Amino acid sequence: MLRPRQLTGVLPCARRIEFLPRLTMYTKRLHVLGALIGLFALVFATSSHAGFAEGNAAFQKDDFDTALREFRIAADQGHPRAQASLGWMYLNGLGVRQDNQVAVQWLRKGAEGGDPNGQVILAHLYASGKGVPKDEERATALFRKAAEQGNASGQVMLGIRYGQGRGVRQDPQQTVYWFRKAAEQGDESGQAGLAAQYLSGSGVPKDMEMAYFWLLLASANGPPERAKERDEVELGLTPRQRADMQAAARE
């Protein structure tokens, strides 16, 4: 069973033109899980309901019965993140019988309450048709709501959807815009996606140095395959170009 702390995934070689479309498959998995890191972070300084903090503490200890009970208390009081958390537990059968219908009900409450992580997870359900009728436009709208709140997962997914024209008119410049938003927050997939745009020249002038710069940053936090992509791009640069970008990445 996938857990929020298990971030795995492999991206294809950066030199391939099909890098961005294949990034989608990786990002669907990584960003659903990445969104859950936000859902179940250890400290919630802004939480107005003790039940949510207690539920989160229990969840971190794999005490799903207690987590379910406490999340439900907070969710019934209208706490959006608790509602999204409760939906996630129903979606994955953690401490309760798995139930997509109930999961969607709680995720929708959290999303409508403004929780960006709930919006991202619900968007993935609409994109895949799991528990709800498949609706690309609604999925894109939810990703946008999360993205506009600064949620990096939502920003990357919105960028991908602009690149593919799913639920929105295809616009590579918007892909670059949203990838950059996520990349500047330190999001590894946003950085890798932006590097792919520079490599292919889609939505931005082709620039091997900038692709290398963003892969330097992505490889610092990404899977081993990211370093391989970085090294392949590095082969096409002069020693001076490599040194300049490495210095920029350290700043």
C-alpha positions as CSV (number, residue, x, y, z in Angstrom):
1,M,0.0,0.0,0.0
2,L,1.4,3.4,-0.9
3,R,2.0,5.6,2.0
4,P,2.5,9.4,2.0
5,R,6.2,9.2,2.9
6,Q,6.9,6.9,-0.1
7,L,8.0,9.1,-2.9
8,T,9.2,7.0,-5.8
9,G,9.3,7.3,-9.5
10,V,11.6,7.4,-12.5
11,L,11.7,10.0,-15.3
12,P,13.0,9.2,-18.8
13,C,16.2,10.5,-20.3
14,A,16.3,14.3,-20.6
15,R,17.6,14.1,-24.1
16,R,14.4,12.6,-25.4
17,I,11.8,14.9,-27.0
18,E,9.1,12.8,-25.5
19,F,10.4,13.7,-22.0
20,L,7.4,15.9,-21.1
21,P,4.6,13.5,-22.1
22,R,6.3,10.7,-20.2
23,L,6.8,13.1,-17.2
24,T,3.1,13.0,-16.8
25,M,3.0,9.3,-15.8
26,Y,5.7,9.9,-13.2
27,T,4.1,13.1,-12.0
28,K,0.7,11.6,-11.5
29,R,2.1,9.2,-9.0
30,L,4.6,11.5,-7.4
31,H,2.4,14.5,-7.1
32,V,-0.6,12.7,-5.7
33,L,1.9,11.4,-3.0
34,G,3.6,14.8,-2.8
35,A,0.3,16.4,-2.1
36,L,-0.2,14.0,0.8
37,I,3.0,15.1,2.4
38,G,1.2,18.5,2.8
39,L,-1.9,16.7,4.1
40,F,-0.1,14.9,6.8
41,A,2.8,17.2,7.8
42,L,3.8,16.8,11.4
43,V,3.1,20.3,12.7
44,F,0.0,22.3,11.8
45,A,0.6,25.7,13.4
46,T,-2.5,27.2,11.8
47,S,-4.9,24.4,12.7
48,S,-7.9,25.6,14.6
49,H,-9.1,22.2,15.6
50,A,-7.2,20.0,18.2
51,G,-8.8,17.0,16.7
52,F,-6.9,17.4,13.4
53,A,-3.5,17.8,15.1
54,E,-4.3,14.7,17.2
55,G,-5.4,12.8,14.2
56,N,-2.3,13.7,12.3
57,A,-0.1,12.6,15.2
58,A,-1.9,9.3,15.3
59,F,-1.6,8.9,11.5
60,Q,2.2,9.3,11.7
61,K,2.3,6.4,14.2
62,D,0.2,4.3,11.9
63,D,-2.6,4.4,14.5
64,F,-5.3,4.7,11.8
65,D,-8.2,4.0,14.2
66,T,-7.4,7.0,16.3
67,A,-6.5,9.1,13.2
68,L,-9.8,8.3,11.6
69,R,-11.7,9.2,14.8
70,E,-9.9,12.5,15.3
71,F,-10.0,13.5,11.6
72,R,-13.8,12.9,11.7
73,I,-14.3,15.1,14.7
74,A,-12.4,18.0,13.0
75,A,-14.0,17.3,9.6
76,D,-17.5,17.4,11.2
77,Q,-16.6,20.8,12.6
78,G,-15.8,22.0,9.1
79,H,-11.9,21.8,9.0
80,P,-11.1,21.6,5.3
81,R,-7.8,19.7,5.7
82,A,-9.3,17.3,8.1
83,Q,-12.0,16.6,5.5
84,A,-9.5,16.0,2.8
85,S,-7.5,13.8,5.2
86,L,-10.6,11.8,6.0
87,G,-11.3,11.4,2.3
88,W,-7.8,10.1,1.7
89,M,-8.2,7.5,4.4
90,Y,-11.4,6.3,2.8
91,L,-9.8,6.3,-0.6
92,N,-7.0,4.0,0.5
93,G,-8.8,2.0,3.1
94,L,-6.7,3.1,6.1
95,G,-8.5,2.3,9.3
96,V,-11.8,1.9,7.5
97,R,-13.3,-0.1,4.6
98,Q,-12.2,1.4,1.3
99,D,-15.0,3.4,-0.2
100,N,-14.5,5.7,-3.2
101,Q,-17.9,7.3,-2.9
102,V,-17.4,8.3,0.7
103,A,-13.8,9.4,-0.1
104,V,-15.1,11.7,-2.9
105,Q,-17.7,13.2,-0.6
106,W,-15.0,14.2,2.0
107,L,-12.5,15.2,-0.6
108,R,-15.0,17.5,-2.2
109,K,-15.9,19.1,1.1
110,G,-12.2,19.8,1.7
111,A,-11.6,21.1,-1.8
112,E,-14.6,23.3,-1.6
113,G,-13.4,24.6,1.7
114,G,-10.2,25.7,0.0
115,D,-7.7,23.0,1.0
116,P,-5.2,22.8,-2.0
117,N,-4.1,19.3,-1.2
118,G,-7.7,18.1,-1.3
119,Q,-8.2,19.9,-4.6
120,V,-5.2,18.2,-6.1
121,I,-6.3,14.7,-5.0
122,L,-9.9,15.3,-6.2
123,A,-8.5,16.6,-9.5
124,H,-6.6,13.4,-10.0
125,L,-9.8,11.4,-9.4
126,Y,-11.7,13.5,-12.0
127,A,-8.8,13.1,-14.5
128,S,-8.8,9.3,-14.1
129,G,-12.6,8.8,-13.5
130,K,-12.0,7.0,-10.2
131,G,-15.1,7.3,-8.0
132,V,-16.4,10.1,-10.2
133,P,-17.3,10.5,-13.9
134,K,-14.2,11.4,-15.8
135,D,-14.1,15.2,-16.4
136,E,-11.0,16.7,-17.8
137,E,-12.2,20.3,-17.5
138,R,-13.2,19.9,-13.9
139,A,-9.8,18.3,-13.1
140,T,-8.0,21.2,-14.7
141,A,-10.1,23.7,-12.8
142,L,-9.2,22.0,-9.5
143,F,-5.6,21.8,-10.3
144,R,-5.8,25.6,-11.1
145,K,-7.4,26.4,-7.8
146,A,-4.6,24.6,-6.0
147,A,-1.9,26.1,-8.2
148,E,-3.2,29.6,-7.6
149,Q,-2.8,29.1,-3.9
150,G,0.8,28.3,-4.4
151,N,0.5,24.5,-4.2
152,A,3.5,23.1,-6.2
153,S,1.8,19.8,-7.0
154,G,-1.1,21.7,-8.5
155,Q,1.3,24.0,-10.4
156,V,3.1,21.1,-12.0
157,M,0.0,19.3,-13.0
158,L,-1.6,22.4,-14.4
159,G,1.6,22.9,-16.5
160,I,1.4,19.4,-17.8
161,R,-2.3,19.8,-18.7
162,Y,-1.4,23.0,-20.7
163,G,1.3,21.0,-22.4
164,Q,-1.1,18.2,-23.4
165,G,-4.3,20.3,-23.9
166,R,-6.2,18.3,-21.4
167,G,-9.3,20.2,-20.1
168,V,-7.7,23.4,-21.5
169,R,-6.4,24.8,-24.7
170,Q,-2.8,23.7,-25.4
171,D,-0.4,26.5,-24.5
172,P,3.3,25.6,-24.0
173,Q,4.0,29.1,-22.7
174,Q,1.6,28.4,-19.8
175,T,3.3,25.1,-19.3
176,V,6.6,27.0,-18.8
177,Y,4.9,29.5,-16.5
178,W,3.4,27.0,-14.1
179,F,6.5,24.7,-14.2
180,R,8.6,27.8,-13.3
181,K,6.3,28.6,-10.4
182,A,6.8,25.2,-8.9
183,A,10.5,25.1,-9.7
184,E,11.1,28.4,-7.9
185,Q,9.6,26.8,-4.8
186,G,12.2,24.1,-5.0
187,D,9.8,21.4,-6.4
188,E,11.9,18.8,-8.1
189,S,9.4,17.8,-10.7
190,G,8.8,21.4,-11.6
191,Q,12.5,21.9,-12.0
192,A,12.7,18.8,-14.2
193,G,9.7,19.8,-16.2
194,L,11.2,23.3,-16.8
195,A,14.5,21.7,-17.9
196,A,12.5,19.6,-20.4
197,Q,11.0,22.7,-21.9
198,Y,14.4,24.3,-22.3
199,L,15.7,21.1,-23.9
200,S,12.9,20.9,-26.5
201,G,12.4,24.7,-27.0
202,S,8.7,24.3,-26.2
203,G,7.2,27.5,-24.9
204,V,10.6,29.0,-24.3
205,P,13.8,29.4,-26.5
206,K,15.9,26.3,-26.6
207,D,18.7,26.7,-24.1
208,M,21.0,23.9,-23.0
209,E,22.6,26.0,-20.3
210,M,19.2,26.7,-18.6
211,A,18.2,23.1,-18.9
212,Y,21.4,22.1,-17.2
213,F,20.9,24.7,-14.5
214,W,17.4,23.4,-13.6
215,L,18.6,19.7,-13.7
216,L,21.4,20.6,-11.3
217,L,18.8,21.8,-8.9
218,A,16.4,18.9,-9.6
219,S,19.2,16.3,-9.2
220,A,20.0,17.5,-5.7
221,N,16.6,16.2,-4.4
222,G,15.4,13.9,-7.1
223,P,15.9,10.2,-7.9
224,P,19.2,8.9,-9.3
225,E,17.9,9.0,-12.8
226,R,17.8,12.8,-12.5
227,A,21.5,12.9,-12.1
228,K,21.9,10.8,-15.3
229,E,19.8,13.3,-17.2
230,R,21.9,16.2,-15.8
231,D,25.1,14.4,-16.8
232,E,23.9,13.8,-20.4
233,V,23.1,17.5,-20.8
234,E,26.5,18.4,-19.3
235,L,28.3,16.6,-22.1
236,G,27.0,19.2,-24.6
237,L,28.3,22.2,-22.7
238,T,31.8,23.8,-22.6
239,P,33.7,23.8,-19.3
240,R,33.0,27.5,-18.9
241,Q,29.3,27.0,-19.4
242,R,29.2,24.1,-16.9
243,A,31.1,26.2,-14.3
244,D,28.8,29.2,-14.8
245,M,25.7,27.2,-14.3
246,Q,27.1,25.3,-11.3
247,A,28.0,28.6,-9.7
248,A,24.5,29.9,-10.4
249,A,22.9,26.8,-8.9
250,R,24.9,27.2,-5.7
251,E,23.6,30.8,-5.1
